[in-house]
């Protein structure tokens, strides 16, 4: 017959001092808020949009020597839009393959880059591009936000 050893008072104190293991709580995920093209402003980021590809054009295709293998750099500019307007979307490398005329895309965490005073939409490595089912809206091509030219103006502070 095995005898159980009774814990000493010091061991009892240590057992009481140990907190019970708690379950790790995951952070609460937020639902994405989708915006339309006409709501985009210069210098903003974190946009989620549903757009159609109107046209696409390869801007640069170059291979960079990178030690053992040659890495290819591809950049294309596509006109994407929704029922409120269109904007130029700059796609890089693997993103170029997703942009085919007529496809509907979901852009997550997109940002607005300024290029020569005009807005360009882009998705960097923190964002995502998903090809989705065809949308039932017609693209409003006469409201091109990339044709609007912006100028940075410094306003002196009043004292």
C-alpha positions as CSV (number, residue, x, y, z in Angstrom):
1,X,0.0,0.0,0.0
2,X,1.4,3.4,-1.0
3,X,1.3,6.1,1.5
4,X,0.6,9.7,0.4
5,X,2.9,12.3,1.7
6,X,1.1,15.3,3.1
7,X,2.4,18.6,1.8
8,X,4.3,20.8,4.2
9,X,2.9,24.3,5.0
10,X,5.5,25.9,2.7
11,X,4.4,23.7,-0.2
12,X,0.7,24.6,0.5
13,X,1.6,28.3,0.3
14,X,3.3,27.8,-3.1
15,X,0.3,25.9,-4.5
16,X,-2.1,28.7,-3.5
17,X,0.2,31.4,-5.0
18,X,0.2,29.8,-8.4
19,X,-2.5,31.3,-10.6
20,X,-4.8,28.9,-12.4
21,X,-3.9,28.7,-16.1
22,X,-6.3,30.9,-18.1
23,X,-7.3,30.4,-21.7
24,X,-5.6,32.7,-24.2
25,X,-8.2,35.1,-25.6
26,X,-8.0,35.9,-29.2
27,X,-8.5,39.5,-30.2
28,X,-11.9,40.3,-31.6
29,X,-11.9,40.6,-35.4
30,X,-13.7,43.6,-36.9
31,X,-15.9,43.3,-40.0
32,X,-14.3,45.1,-43.0
33,X,-15.8,48.4,-44.0
34,X,-16.0,48.7,-47.7
35,X,-15.7,52.1,-49.4
36,X,-16.4,53.3,-52.9
37,X,-13.9,54.8,-55.3
38,X,-15.3,58.4,-54.9
39,X,-14.6,58.3,-51.1
40,X,-10.8,57.9,-51.6
41,X,-8.6,60.8,-50.6
42,X,-4.9,61.5,-51.1
43,X,-2.5,60.0,-48.5
44,X,-5.0,57.6,-46.9
45,X,-4.7,53.8,-46.4
46,X,-6.6,50.8,-45.1
47,X,-9.3,50.9,-47.7
48,X,-11.4,47.8,-48.7
49,X,-13.0,48.0,-52.1
50,X,-14.9,45.9,-54.6
51,X,-13.8,46.9,-58.1
52,X,-13.9,45.8,-61.7
53,X,-10.9,45.9,-64.0
54,X,-11.6,48.2,-67.0
55,X,-8.2,48.1,-68.7
56,X,-4.6,47.1,-68.0
57,X,-1.2,48.0,-69.4
58,X,2.2,46.7,-68.6
59,X,4.5,49.5,-67.6
60,X,7.7,47.8,-66.7
61,X,9.1,44.3,-67.0
62,X,12.7,43.9,-66.0
63,X,14.8,41.1,-64.6
64,X,17.1,41.9,-61.7
65,X,20.2,39.8,-61.2
66,X,20.0,38.4,-57.7
67,X,23.0,36.2,-56.9
68,X,22.0,32.8,-58.3
69,X,18.7,33.4,-60.0
70,X,17.3,36.3,-62.0
71,X,14.3,37.8,-60.3
72,X,11.7,39.5,-62.5
73,X,10.2,42.8,-61.6
74,X,6.8,43.5,-63.3
75,X,4.7,46.6,-62.8
76,X,1.4,47.3,-64.5
77,X,-1.1,50.1,-64.3
78,X,-4.8,49.1,-64.6
79,X,-7.9,51.2,-64.5
80,X,-10.3,49.8,-61.9
81,X,-13.6,51.2,-60.7
82,X,-17.0,50.8,-59.4
83,X,-20.4,52.5,-59.8
84,X,-19.0,55.8,-58.5
85,X,-15.8,56.2,-60.5
86,X,-12.5,54.8,-61.6
87,X,-8.8,55.1,-60.5
88,X,-5.5,53.9,-61.7
89,X,-4.3,50.8,-59.8
90,X,-0.6,50.0,-59.7
91,X,0.1,46.2,-59.5
92,X,3.4,44.7,-58.8
93,X,4.9,41.2,-59.5
94,X,2.4,38.5,-58.7
95,X,-0.5,41.0,-58.6
96,X,-0.1,41.6,-62.3
97,X,-1.4,38.1,-63.1
98,X,-4.7,38.7,-61.2
99,X,-5.6,41.8,-63.2
100,X,-7.5,40.7,-66.3
101,X,-10.0,43.0,-68.1
102,X,-13.5,42.3,-66.8
103,X,-12.6,40.5,-63.6
104,X,-14.1,41.7,-60.3
105,X,-11.6,42.1,-57.4
106,X,-11.8,42.6,-53.7
107,X,-8.9,44.9,-52.6
108,X,-8.2,44.7,-48.8
109,X,-6.0,47.2,-47.0
110,X,-5.4,49.2,-50.1
111,X,-3.6,52.6,-49.9
112,X,-3.4,55.8,-52.0
113,X,0.0,56.6,-53.4
114,X,0.7,60.0,-54.9
115,X,2.5,59.9,-58.3
116,X,3.3,63.2,-60.0
117,X,0.4,64.9,-58.2
118,X,-2.3,62.3,-59.0
119,X,-3.7,59.5,-56.9
120,X,-2.8,55.8,-57.6
121,X,-4.4,52.9,-55.7
122,X,-2.0,50.2,-54.6
123,X,-1.9,47.1,-52.4
124,X,1.4,46.4,-50.6
125,X,2.5,43.3,-48.7
126,X,0.1,44.0,-45.8
127,X,-2.9,43.9,-48.1
128,X,-4.6,41.3,-50.2
129,X,-6.2,41.0,-53.7
130,X,-8.9,38.5,-54.2
131,X,-10.6,37.5,-57.4
132,X,-14.4,37.2,-56.7
133,X,-17.6,36.5,-58.5
134,X,-18.6,39.1,-61.2
135,X,-20.3,42.1,-59.7
136,X,-23.6,43.4,-61.0
137,X,-22.7,47.1,-61.2
138,X,-21.6,49.1,-64.2
139,X,-18.4,51.1,-63.9
140,X,-18.7,54.9,-64.1
141,X,-15.8,55.7,-66.4
142,X,-16.4,59.4,-66.7
143,X,-15.3,60.1,-63.0
144,X,-11.5,59.3,-63.1
145,X,-10.0,60.3,-59.8
146,X,-6.5,59.8,-61.1
147,X,-7.0,62.8,-63.5
148,X,-7.4,65.2,-60.6
149,X,-4.1,66.9,-59.9
150,X,-3.2,67.7,-56.3
151,X,-0.6,70.1,-55.0
152,X,1.0,70.2,-51.6
153,X,0.6,73.6,-50.1
154,X,2.3,74.7,-46.8
155,X,0.0,76.8,-44.7
156,X,1.8,79.1,-42.2
157,X,0.8,78.6,-38.6
158,X,-0.9,81.6,-36.9
159,X,0.3,82.6,-33.5
